[in-house]
Amino acid sequence: MFSTQILVQQMARGLAKHAAAQQVTVAKNLANADTPGFRAKRMTGFAEMIGDPAPGPRASRPSHLNRPAEYRFEAREERGNGNPNENSVSVEAEMMQAARVRQSHDMALAIQSGFSRLFKTALGRSS
């Protein structure tokens, strides 16, 4: 039971880290919105990222390989959108992406908070 809860917390922590990395990518894109030739970058979604098996050995149970799951976050360049200055940044699209990133981060915090309350209740320390 505890290994499942810890795995969910690790996933929530990974989601929060992914949201933070996405926010950095969005901020860099917005900062370069007027830079000629700049190519906007996008990160793979968290669900797609954890759905693709990483190369190398995989743990079949939590104690296997004795290491926590680590996620690698990489931003990829987008293609140009035909603007005269060859800049592929759309301010509107970046603002929408920032809202989606905030939702992901809020969800990760809600999961962490829920598990914290669950553990406190289980230990008889509910507030």
C-alpha positions in Angstrom: 0.0 0.0 0.0 2.7 2.5 0.9 4.7 1.8 -2.2 1.7 2.7 -4.3 1.2 6.0 -2.4 4.9 6.8 -2.7 4.8 6.2 -6.4 1.8 8.5 -6.8 3.7 11.2 -4.8 6.7 10.7 -7.1 4.5 11.1 -10.1 3.0 14.3 -8.6 6.5 15.6 -7.9 7.6 14.8 -11.5 4.5 16.6 -12.7 5.4 19.7 -10.7 9.0 19.7 -12.0 7.7 19.3 -15.5 5.3 22.2 -15.1 8.2 24.3 -13.8 10.4 23.4 -16.8 7.5 24.2 -19.1 7.0 27.6 -17.5 10.7 28.4 -18.1 10.3 27.4 -21.8 7.2 29.6 -22.1 9.0 32.5 -20.4 12.0 32.2 -22.8 9.6 32.0 -25.8 7.8 35.2 -24.6 11.1 37.0 -23.9 12.2 36.3 -27.5 8.8 37.1 -29.2 10.4 40.0 -31.1 13.8 38.4 -31.9 14.1 37.8 -35.6 14.8 34.2 -36.5 13.9 32.8 -33.0 12.3 29.4 -33.0 9.7 28.8 -30.3 10.3 25.7 -28.2 7.8 23.2 -26.8 8.1 20.4 -24.3 6.6 17.0 -24.7 3.5 16.7 -22.5 4.0 14.9 -19.2 1.5 12.1 -20.1 3.3 11.4 -23.4 6.7 11.6 -21.7 6.0 8.9 -19.1 4.1 6.8 -21.6 7.2 6.3 -23.7 9.5 3.7 -22.1 13.0 5.1 -21.6 15.9 3.1 -23.0 17.8 1.0 -20.5 16.7 -1.1 -17.6 13.2 -0.4 -16.0 12.1 -1.2 -12.5 9.4 -3.8 -12.3 8.7 -2.9 -8.6 9.7 0.0 -6.3 12.6 -1.8 -4.7 14.0 -3.0 -8.0 17.2 -1.2 -9.1 17.0 1.0 -5.8 16.6 4.3 -7.5 13.7 6.8 -7.8 12.2 7.6 -11.1 13.8 10.6 -12.8 12.3 12.4 -15.7 14.3 14.3 -18.3 12.6 17.4 -19.7 13.7 18.6 -23.1 12.3 21.4 -25.2 12.1 21.0 -28.9 12.0 23.7 -31.6 8.8 24.4 -33.4 8.7 25.1 -37.2 8.3 28.6 -38.4 4.8 29.9 -39.0 5.6 32.0 -42.1 6.2 35.3 -40.4 8.4 37.7 -42.4 11.0 37.8 -39.6 11.0 33.9 -39.4 10.1 34.1 -35.7 7.8 31.2 -34.7 6.5 32.7 -31.4 2.8 33.5 -31.0 2.2 35.5 -27.9 -1.4 34.3 -27.8 -0.3 30.6 -28.0 2.3 31.2 -25.3 -0.3 32.7 -22.9 -2.6 29.8 -23.5 0.3 27.4 -22.8 1.1 29.3 -19.6 -2.5 28.8 -18.4 -2.2 25.0 -19.1 1.1 24.9 -17.2 -0.5 26.5 -14.2 -3.3 24.0 -14.2 -0.7 21.1 -14.3 1.2 22.7 -11.4 -2.0 23.3 -9.4 -3.0 19.6 -10.0 0.4 18.4 -8.7 0.1 20.6 -5.6 -3.4 19.3 -4.9 -2.2 15.7 -5.2 0.6 16.4 -2.8 -1.7 18.2 -0.4 -4.3 15.4 -0.5 -1.7 12.7 0.3 -0.3 14.8 3.1 -3.8 15.1 4.6 -4.3 11.3 4.1 -1.1 10.5 5.9 -1.9 12.8 8.8 -5.3 11.3 9.1 -3.8 7.8 9.1 -1.4 8.8 11.9 -4.2 10.4 13.9 -2.8 13.9 13.5 -5.6 15.4 11.4 -5.9 19.2 11.9 
